[in-house]
Amino acid sequence: MYWSSSPFIIPVAAFAMVLGIVIVANISNYHTRRLKSEERMAAIAKGIPLPPEPSSELTALGQMERLSASEEATRKARGLRTGGVVLVAVGVGMALFSFCLTWIVQERDVLSVAAAGLIPLAIGVGLLVDYALRNRTLQPKDR
């Protein structure tokens, strides 16, 4: 058959899989919300007191504490630092891998991997600069 030997079968199948996953997730979310709603309606009909609705402000530990603005800014700055360090390490690792591979196989075409490693390296340096600027603005002024 022609469709089985087409070069477009893989991209079409990947697109169909992603679309199927999105559709199934939405249907599952709908059924979960409907079930919770029916349970709450049944509890109201029986006169059972309802538990409080979970809020989006819940932390990972399930506590109802809200982060202050400075704590939130500090948490975001730490995330920037972590992402920056990881991306710099990935960029340097890709460049070192490319140089070692070039040295082993004696082919200069492999150096394109080193050029591709400059992308995460530059993004990581940008995140570290952003972290440094945020950290400087979060420091209390001693004047």
N, C-alpha and C positions, 0 to 999 in steps of 0.2 A: 504494500500500500504506500501511497505517496506521503500521507501525513506522518507516518512513522519514521520516514527518512528525512523529514524536513529539519532544517537547522533551527527552526523557531519553536520546536516542541518543548525544549527545556525552558526558555523564558516564559512561554505560555503556561506551562505546568507550574512554574514558580509563582506566577501572578495568580493563577487559579487557587493555589494552595494558600497564599497570603489572604486572598479575598475570602476563601472558605473559613480560615481561622478567625478573621474579623467578624464574619457573619455568625459563626458559632458562639463567639465570645459575647456578642450583643444579645443573642437569643438567651444565652445562659444568664446574663445580667438581668434581663427582663424577667425571666422566671424566678430568679432569686428575689428581686424586689417585689414581685407579685406574691410570692410565698410569705415574705415578711409582712406584707400588708394584710394578707388574709389572717396570719397569726395574731397580729395586733387587733384586727377587727373581732376575732373570736374572743380574745382576752377582754376587750371592751364589753362585748355582749354578755360575758360571764361575770363582769364586775371585778375582774382581777386588776390590781394596780399595775400600770405599765412601767417597765424600767426606762430610765432616761435613754434618749437616742444617742448613739455614739457620734462624736463630733469629729470634724476633720482636724481639730486642734490637738487631738490625742497624740502623745509622744509614743515612741516605740515600746516603752514600758507600760503603756496603758494608763498613765497618770494624767490628770486634768491640769497640768501645769503649762502655762503659756510662756514662751521664751520672750525675754525683754528684747528691745531693739538692738542693744549692744551685744547681747549673747547671740542673737541671730546673725549679726554682722560678723562676729568672731567665727561662728560656725561656717559661714560662707567663705570667709578668708581661709580657714583651714582646708576647706574643699578645694579652693583654688591652688593652694600650696601643694596639696597631694596630687591633684591633676597635673600641675606643672612639672613636678618631680618625675611622675610616671612618664609623661610625654617626652621630657628631655632624655630620660633613660632609654625609652624606645627609639628615639632618633639616633642617639649615640650607638646603641646596640645594632641598629640597622646599618649604620655607617661602618662600624667595626666588622660586622659580618661580611659586608660587601668587600672591604679591603682584604680580609683574610681569604675570602673566596677568590678574589682576583689574584692574589699571591699564589694560591694553590693551583688553580686551573690555568693560569697565565693567559687569561682572556680579559681584554679591557672593556668588553661589553657589559660585564657584571657591575661596573661602577655606576650604572643607572640606579641600582638599589641604594647606593650611597646618596644619590641625588634625591631619591624618594624619601630617604631618612631625614632630609632637611625639613620636610613638611612638619612631622610631629615635633621635631626639635624646635622649630621656630614657634609653633603654637605653645609648646611647653615654656619657652623663654617668655613669651607674651603673658602667659598665666602667672609666672613667677614675678614679672614686673607688676602686673595688676595686684598680686598679693602684697608686694612691698608697698605699693601706693595705698592700698586699703589699710594695711597695718600701720602706716604712718599717720593716716587720718584717724585711726582708732586710738592712738596713743594719747593719753591725757597731756594737755599743755601745762608746762611748769612755769607759767608767767603770771 
